[in-house]
Structures are given as C-alpha cells and as structure tokens.
Amino acid sequence: MTAEVEAPAVAKRAVARPERSVGLLLAILLVAANLRATLTGVGTLLPAIEQDTGLPAWAGGVLNTLPLLMFAVTSPLVGRVSHRVGSTRLLVLSLAMLAVGTVVRSLPSTACLFAGTVLLAAAIAVGNVLLPTVIRAHVPASRIHTVSALYVTVMGVVAAVSSGISVPLAGILPGGWHSALAWGAVVALAALAGWLPRLRGSGPDAGARTGGSHAPTPWRSWLAWQVSLFMGLQSLAFYTAVAWLPSILSGQGMSTAAAGWMLFCYQLVALATGMVLPLLTRGRADQRYPAAAASAVMAAGFAVLLVLPGIAIVGCTLLGLGTGVCLVLALSFQSQRATGPSETTALAGMAQSIGYLVAAAGPLLLGILHDATGSWSGALVALTALSVAMAFTGYGAGRDRHVRADV
C-alpha cells in the first residue's frame, strides 16, 4: 500500500549525493531542449502538411494528439526498463531513437509521417520521465526548483523557436515542410553527444545490481493522483493553447499573423514566469498557494478570451503567467513528492501516463466541440472550468508531503 508522510520524516532516507557538475547540468539542459522542439512546429506546419498530403482535418488532429497518447502509453514502462538497463543507457538509447524518428517523420510518405511521430514521441516520453529522476538523484533538495525551472526554460525557449522558424524554414529550404520537420534531429544529436561519454561505467541502477525490485507505481496514493491530475490539466491547457489558440483568435476576427504573434507572446510570458518562480518560492517546501493561484490566473485568462476578445493580449498574458508557474510546479512535484530516485521514476511514470492521457483528450475533444457548435465559446468555457479544477488538484499536490510505497 502507499501512504503520505511528512517530508521531514523521510528527509534522511531521500539523501542523494549532490553532483554540482556543470557538465551534468548542461547534459540535463540538452535533453530538455529536445522535449518539445519536434512537437511545437507541427501546428504551424499543419496547413501545409494537409494541403500537400491531402490529410483531412481529423487526421491532422490525430497527428497533434498522437505524441500525447504515446507519452501516456510509454511513461509507465520507463521505470521497469531503466531499473534493468540503467537510466543513463536508456536515456542515450532514447536520444538515438529521437534522432531516427525525427528523420523518418520528415520523409516524403504519409506512413513515415505517422511512424516517425510514434518513434520520436516514445523517445521523448523516456526523457520526460527520467529527467526528474536524474535531478532527484544528483541535485540537492534545496535546488530542485531552480534546476527544474532552468530545464523548463530551455525546453520552452527551444519550443518557441521551433514554432517561430518552422514556416520560414519550410519556405527557404529545399523539401519545404519535410526539411522544416527534420531540423530537430540536429538538437537530438547534440544531446546524444553530451550523454555518450556518460555511458562509461554506467550500468543497471543500484537496486537492480543488488537484486532489488524497482519502486512500485503508487496507484493507491491520493497525493500521487493529485500530482498526476495537476500534471494532466496543466498539460491539457498548454497543448490546447499550442494547437488551437491561433484558430480561436482568428475565429474572433484577428489576422492569422497577429494570432501567431499572440501564441509567441503566450509562450514568452510563460518562459519568463517560469524563470522568476524559483526566486519567489526559494526555501518554501509548501507550494499549495502558488499552484492554486496560478491555476486561477489561467482560468481568468480563458475567461477573458471568452467574454472580452477585444483585449486578447490580456487573456494571453494571464495564460502565460499561469502556465509558466504550473509547468515548473508540475515537474518539480514529481521529484519533490518522492522519497528517492527509484520512487521518483515511479511517480513520474504515473504522473506523466495519467497526465498525458488527460492532455491528449484536450485538443481532440475541443476540436470536435468546435466543429459541432461552429464556435470556440464552448471550448473556452470548458477550459475555464478545467482550470478551476486544476486549482484544487494543485493545492493538494503542493502540500509538503511525500508519497511512500511500502511493498
């Protein structure tokens, strides 16, 4: 069974050797650079992809949703595999698979477009789960927030750059959108080069070498479910905004170019907020109020887009403020609420499996709702309500508690 315990009660059991290596930090950030870059550019290229391949709109929606479904399917398996082969080996393998999947996706074939997306999404899922484990194992508890904010910042910057340069690259490179999709392989190869030297001396995780079992997934812990639902709802809001925000704004009378800049503004504000958060919460183990307040700010942002579309810049700014805080907290909770590296992998696998399953439903169902009603109003009402629900899960997940699994 699983139980919640006071954080101080398990502090001594959760001690890990602090590794203040600049090389390790750079390696972490290189992985972070790959966790969104190959995904965010697809939305801006989707009209060209659909026109060139003849894909119907529903298939384009599937292409956007497929990575999230793969995250949900793959994440629970990462803990068991990393326990047997070792976190470093598995991370290196995933980076190689990410490079291969990115190239396969760019080939002139609809089948390759979807097959490559499956490969690269599975590879990204491994990085999503293992990064909190690496941070939990090598970073002092007092600096987890800071390192999490750094990798979220790098992840967001590269994602925003990918969104911004994909269409221009498609216009100037031979091969059009195919080449624009392929550029992410360069980032994957850079990360692979940063992690290959760490293979020396690596092996199965400590528990596997001593015959121990990997930490079980904490399905019975309400705290773990709160962490998972908070992860899912913030991911749903983010991926829905990336997929549909330009369409929502265009449907309200904004030009396509201006809507694209609004999406850029949203991501820029989220990045800035994520960078500032560790300064505001330094030394605070209890994150209930930041999580709940940031969720409420996101609800206000969606409400502004619904009732006051003329000041969409205010709505997008509020969404960015809330998103930046919620993303850093959602990732930090996966390290902070566990008692050790193995438990972090188990919690992160659960949080990201459930989280991305929730997130996957967002863009698809809201797109269907729009098609059924001919308006984005219903979708914005739903997003506002879900953000309010996220405030309650964030308040629970932000408590200074740990999930403990007793086998």
N, C-alpha and C positions, 0 to 999 in steps of 0.2 A: 504494500500500500504506500501511498505518498502522503506527506504531511508538510505543512508550512511551519517553519521555525524562525525564531527571532534571528536576524542577521548576526548579531554579536555572538550568539551561541555556537555558530559554525565557523566563525572567522578563522580560528586556528586550523581547522580542517581544510580550509579553502586556500591555504597559503601556497603560492606558486613561486618559483624562482623568478625574480624580476630580471628581465633582459632588456636593458636600456640601449640596445644596439640600434644605431642609425640605419644600419643595413637591414635589420628586421623591419623597422618602420617603413622604409622605402619599399621593401618587398610586399608588405601589407597594402600599401597605397597603390602599388602596381596592380595587385589583384582587384582592389576596389575600383580602379579605372575601367575594369572590364565588366563590371556587374550591371551596367545599364547601357553602355555605349552602343552595343549591337542591337538594342531594342528600341531606343527612343527615335532613331532616324527612320524607322519603318513607317511611322504615322505620317510623316511629311512626304514620304515617297509613295504612299499607298495609292493616290490617284494615278500616278504614272504607271505603277505596277498593274493596277486594274485595267487601265487602258491598253497597255501593251500585251498583257496575257489574256485579257477577256474574263478575268475573275469577276463573279458577281459580288455585290456589296456584302452579302452574308459571308462569303469566303474570305473577304478582306477582314471582316470582324473575327473570323476564326484565326486568321494569321496573327492578329493582335492578341488574341486570347490564348493561343497555343503555348507560348512561353510560360504563362502563369499556371496553366494546367500541368505542364512539365515540372515546374517548381514544386507543385503540390504532390505530384507522384514521386519525384526523386528524393525530396528532402528527408523523409523518414528512413531511407535506406543508407544515408550517408554515414550515420553513426556506426552501424554494424560493419560497413566496409572499411571505414577509417580505423576502427578498432583492430581489424585483422591485418591491413596492409600498411597502416601508418598515415597520419594526417598529411605529412609532407609529400609522401609518394602519391597519395590520392589527389592532392592539390596540383601537383605537377602534371599528372595524367589528365586532370580536368582542363588545365590550361592548353595542353596539346589538343584535346578534343574540341575546345572552343575555337582554336585557330582553324582546325579542319572543318568544323561545322560552318564557320563564317564563310569560308571559301566555297563550300558545297552550296550554301544558300544563294550565292551570287551567280551560280552557273545558269546558262540560258535554258532552264527547264522548270516547269511548274512543280514537278515532283521534287526536284532538288531544292526549290524554294521552301517547301514544307519540310522535307527531310533534314535539310541543313538547320532549319529553325528548331526542330526537335533536338538535334545534336547539341547545338550551342546553348539551348535552354537548359538541358540536363547538366551541361558543364557549369553553367552559371549557378545552378542550384547548389552544386558542391561548394563553390566559393562562398555563396550566401550562408551556408551552414557552418563551414569551417572557419571563417574569419572570426566570429565571436569566440570560438574555441581557442584559436591562436592568441587572441587578445587576452582571454581569461587565463591562459597558461603562462604568458610572458610579460604581462603588463600589471604593475601594482594596482590594487583595487582603487586607490585614490585617483588614478589616471585613466581608468577605463572610459569615463565620459569624454575626456579630451581626445583620446585616440579614436574613439568611435566617431566623434564629431569630425576629426580630420579625414577619416576614410569616407564618411558620408559626403564631406565637402568635395573631395577628389572625385568620388562617384558622380556627384551632381554636376560638377564642372564639365567633366568629360561627356556626360549625358546631354547637357545643354549644348555643348559644342557640336555633338553629333546631330542634334535636332537642327542646329543652325546651318551646318555646312553640307548636309546630305543633298538638298536640292541643288545648290550651286555646283557641288561636285558632279552630280548627275548631268549638269549642263555642259561641263567643260571636259570631263573625262571620256575617252572612248569606251563605249559599252553602256553609257547612260546610268540608269539606276542600278544595274548589275555591279558596276565598279564602285558606285557610292555605297552599296551594301558591303563590299569586300574590304574597305579600308580598315574596319575594326580588327582584322586579322593582324595588323601591324601592332596594335596595342596588346593583343594576346601574346604575340611572340616576344614582346618586350618583357611582359610579366614572366613568361616561361624562362627567359634568360636570367631573370632575377632570382628564380627559385631553383633552377637546375643545380647550382653549387650547393644548395642545402640538402640535396639528396645524399651527399657523402655522410656516411654514418647514420643515416635515417633508417628506420625500420618500423615494425609494428608498435603501436602505442604501449605504454608501460603495462597496462592491465593485460594486454594480450600476451606480452612476453612472460608474465608471471602466471599465466593460466587463468587470470580473472576474466569475468564477463564484462561486457560493455554495460553502461548505465541504462536501465530500462526507461522507456518513454513514460513520462509522468502523467498518464491519461487520467488518473484519479485526483489530481491536484487542481482545486479550483483556481489557485494562483496561476498555475501553468495555463489554464484555459483563459484566464483574463489576459495574460501576456499574449497568447495566441490570437484572441479576438481583437485585441488592440492592434497587433501587427496586421491582421487581416483588414480591419476597417480603414486604417491609415493607407494601406496599400491599395485598397479599392478606390479611395478618394484620389490618390496620386495617379494611378493608371487610367482612371476615368477622365481625369483632367488632361492628361497627356493625349489620350485618344480622341476626346470629344470637345475639349474647351474651344478650339478654333471653330468647330462646327456650331457650337452653341452661340458663340459671339457673332458668327457670320449670319446665323438664323435670326439674330436680333438687329441686323442691319449694319454690322461692322464689316469693313472691307476684309478680304482674305489676308492681305499683307498686314493690316493692323491687328487682326486676330492672331497672326503668327507672332507678332511682337508682344502681344499680351501673354502668350504662352511663355515666351522668353522671360518677360518680367516676372511672371509667377515663379519660374524656376530660379531666377536670380535672387528674389526675395527669400525663397526657401533656403538657398545656399547661405546667404548672409545670416539668416536667423540661426541655422544650424551651427555656424561658426561661433556665434555670440553665446549660445546656450551654456557651454561649459563654464564661461566666466560668471554667469548669473547663478549657476547651481553648484559651484565648487564647494566641496565639503558637505554637501547635503545628500544623505543616503535616501531620504524620503522624497519621492518625486510625484506624489499624488496630485498636488495642486498645479504644477506645470503641465502635467498630462491632461488633466481635466480642463484647464483654462485654454490650452492650445486647441483642444478639440472644439470647445465652444467658439473660439475665433474662426475655425474652419466652417462651422455651422453658420456663423454670421456672414462669412464670405459667400457661401452658396445662396443664402437668403438675399443678399444684395444683388447678385446676378439675376435672381428670380423677380424681385419687385422693383429694383432700380437699375435696369440695364444701362441707363444713360451714364452712370458712374461705374462702369465695369472695371475701371482701373482700381477703384477702391475694393471691389469684390476680389479681384485677382491678388491685390496686395494682402488682404486678410487671409486668403487661401495660402499664399506663400508663407506668411508668418506662422500659421498653424501647422502647415506641412513640414517646415524646417524643424520645428520643435518635436513634432510627433514622430518623424522618421528617426531622429537621433535617439529619442527615448525608446522607441520600439526595438531598435537594435541593441541599445545598451541593456535593456531589461533581460535580454537573452543571456548576457554574461553576468549581470549583477544578481539575478534571482536564482542562480545555480550555485552549488557548493564546490565545484571543481571542474576541470576541463572536460572530463567524460560526461558529467551531468550537464555541462553547457551544451555539448553536442546533442545530447538527447532532448534538451529543452528547445534548442534552436531548430532541430529537426521537426519537432511537434509544432512549434510556433509558425514555422515557415510552410509546413504542409497545410495546416488549417488556414493560416493567413492567406496564402496564395490561392487556395481553393475559394475562399471568400472573395478575394480580389478578382479572380478570373470571372466570377459571375457579374461583376460590375459593368465593364464596358459592353459586354454582350447583352445583358438584360436591359440596360438603359438604352442601348441602341434599338432593341426590339420595342421598348416602350415608346420611344420617339416615333418609330415607324407606325405604330398602332394609333398614336394620338395626333401625329403630324405636328407636334410641338415638343420643346425641351422643358416645358414647365413641370410636367410630372416627374421627370428625371431630377430636376433641381430640388423639388420638394422631397423626393426620396433621399437625395444626398444630404440635405439639411437634417432630416430625421436620423439618418445613419451617423452623422457627425455628433449629434446629441447622444446617441447610444455609445459612441466611442468615448465620450467624456466619462461615462460610468465605468467602462472597462479600464480606461486609463487610470482612473482614481484607484481602482483595485490593484492593477498591475504595478502602480507606483509605490505601493507600501514597502517599507524597509523589512522585507521578509525573504526567506529563501525557500525554494522547493527542494525537499529532501526525499529521495527514493530509498525505501528500505526493502531489500529483496529477501 
